[in-house]
Amino acid sequence: MTIKNILISQQPPKAASQYSSITENYGVNFEFAPFFRIEPLTSREFRGQRINILDHTAIVFSARSTIDAFFRLCEELRIKIPETMKYFCISEAVAMYLQKHIVYRKRKIFFGDGTPASILEQIGSKHKGEKFLIAMSDSANNDISAIFADNGFDYDSAVFVKSVSQDLKSLDMHSFDMIVLYNPADVKSLYENFPDFTQGDIKFVSYGKSVVKAMNEAGLQIEISAPTADAPSVAKAIEIYLEQHK
């Protein structure tokens, strides 16, 4: 099967990217369309989880969207976060985003290298006795929670943001030869928009571990899985595939 039209379930890149060179070299067309958007939970939705934020001495963040939602919720509920609160972030970029809401230099902030295991390294033995609150989205995997459970940490997980499916009905899914999905919420949105969707000859690409389970449960056959050592990005994975299937 010749690959000509590829759908990427994300916003288009803002600058020149690898996709441009793939179009030039292989004559394929890329279309970009986010399958879902992220929205903060309402205070009523959050209360349904029966989580008391001030029962915790440390917050764990893995995304900027949960940071915004967390502080918005605290303001709405009139919760004053003490300066003694510790913040553990999955990466430096996420940690630096805290400056939008707090005086960075006056707080105890720690960050990893982008992996859940690196948060564990930052906690070490010194902070193991904290009462942690892991801030999550409703479509996130449970890697961080699993690590905390395995290490006997005292923690709660709470959802602060939710995924809301975009309206994709203007798209003809079967006009695409290949579709790239990144998140379980992409799969959810696909079937909410097209309840009778069948894969047919469409080649699906999964990016990241979290989406694979959702795709398998939906019965979608995965043609390409990324990232890998040879293909750290979606663009590279597609480029290798096209080269091998000339």
N, C-alpha and C positions, 0 to 999 in steps of 0.2 A: 504493500500500500504506500503510495506517495504522500508524504506529509507536506501540505501547503498552508493550512490555516491552523494556528495555535492560539488557544485562549489561556491567558494567565489570570488567575483569580486574585489579582491585586491591582493597586493603583499603578499607572504607567510610571517608569523611572523619570525623575526630573531632569537628569542630564544624559548625555550620550552614554550608551551602555553596550554590553556585549550583544544584545539583541539586534542592534543595528548591523553589526558585522555579520551576524548569522543570516539576516535578511539578504544582505549583499552577496554572501557566498553560496547560499543554498536556495534562494528564491522563495523563502517562506514568509508568510504574513503573520504578525503578532497582533492580537487584540487584548487589551487589558480591561478587566471589569471586576471590582471588588465584589465578592459574594455576600459579605456581611459588613456591618459597622459595629463599633463598640460604643456602648452607652453606660453611664454610671447607674448603679442601682438607686432606686428611691430609698428614702429613709424607712418607709414602710416595708419595702422588700428586704432591706438589711435587717430590720428588727426581727423578721421572721426566722432568722438564723440563730437568734438568741445568743448573740455574742456581745460581751461587754468589753469594749476596747480597752478601758482603763484597768481591766484585770491583768493586762499584759505589760511586760517590761521591755519587750523588744518586738519590732515589726520587721517582717521579711518582704521585700519587694523584688519582683522580677520583671516589671514593666512600668513604663511611665504612665500609662493609662490608669493603672491601679493607684499610683501616687496621687494623681489628680482627684480620682474618685474618693480616696481615703480622706484627704484634707477637706474636700467639699462636704463630705458626709459629716465629718467632725464639726465643721462650721454650722451645718444645718441642725445638728443635734446639740450644739453648744457644748461640745466636749473640748476641754482644754488639755492638750497633750503636754505632759511635764517635760522639762528640759532634761530629765534623767533618762528619758526614753532612748533606747538604742535602736539603730537602723542597720539592717543587714541587707545589702543589695547584690543582685546577681552579677552586676558589672559596674565599672566606673561610670559609664554613660548614664546608667539608671541612678546611681548615687548622686552624680552631679545635678541631675534634674531636681533633686530635693531642694536646691537653692531657690526654686520658684516659690516654695512654701515656708521654708525655715531658714534661720541664720546658720549656714552650713558649719562655720568654724566653731560654733558654740555647742554643737551636738556631737554625740558619739555615733559615728558613721563608719561602716565597714563594707568593703565590696570585694567580689570575687572576679573571676576571669570570664564569666559568661556561662559557666556550667553549674548545675546544682551542687556538685561535689565541692566546688570552690567555696561555697557559702559555709559548708561544714568546716573547711580549713580555717576560715575567718573566726568561727565560733570557738574552735579548739576546746581546751579544758577551762580556759579563763571565763568564758561566757556560757558554759553548758547549763548552768543553774538558772538561766533566765526563763521567763514564761513568754513563749513566742506566739505571735500572731502572723500567720502566713496569708498575705493578701493575694487573692487569686481572681481570675476571670472564670466564667462558667464553662468556658471551652478549653481551659488549660489542663495539661496532664498533671498527674500527682507525683511527679518525680521528687520534688522538694519535700512534700509531706511524707513520702515513703522513706526518704533518707532520715528525716527527723524521727520517724517511728522506729526505724532500725537502730538508731543510736540512743533511744530512750529519752529523747527530749520531751519536755513539758510544752505542748503546743496546741493551738487550735488553727484550723483553716477557715477562712471566710471569703466568700465571693463579694467583690466590690464592683465589678463591671460585668456586663452581660453582652452577648452577641445577638444582634438583631439582623435577620436576613434581609438583604436588598432585593428589590424587584428586578428579576432577571428575565421576565417574560418577553422582553423585546429581542432577546438573543435566541437564535436558532442553534441549539446545542449541536445538532447533527450537521451543521455547516462547518464544524471544526473537526480536524483530523486528530488533534491532540489537545488535552485539557490538563492544566497544572493546578493541583490543590495543595494547600498548605496547612489547613486547620480543620479539626472536626466540624467546626461551624460552616466551612465550605460545603461539606457533604450534606449537612442539615439543610442549608439554603438551597442546594441543588434539588433536593427532593421536595422541599416545601414549594418551590416554584414549579417543579415538574414532577408531580406525584407518580406519573406513569413512565418516568424516564427509563430507557433501556440503553445499555452501553453500545451495542452493535459493534461497529468497527473502530470506534473512538479509542485512541491510545491515551491512557491516563498516566500522569506523572505525580508521584507523591514527594513532597519535600518536608523532611522532619519525621520524627518517630510518632508524634501524637496523632497525625492524620491517618496513618496506616491502618490502625485498628478500626477506625470509623469507616474507611473505604472497604476493608475486608468484610465488616458486618453488613455493609450495604450491598455486597456482592459485586463490587467493582474490581475488575482485573487490573493490576498495576503493571504497566509496561516498563517504567523507569522509576527507580527509587534513588533519591538524593537526600542529603549530601553523602558523597563517598570520598575516599582519598584522591581518586582521579577526577571527580566532579564535585567540587565543594559548593558550586552554585547551580541553580536551575539552568541558567544559560549554558554553562559548560556541559551539563548532563545532556541537554538537548543537542548541543553541537556534536558531541561524541556520537550520539545516537544517529544523527543525520549522516555523519561521515561513514558510519558502519552500514547504513542502509541506503546508500546511493543507488 
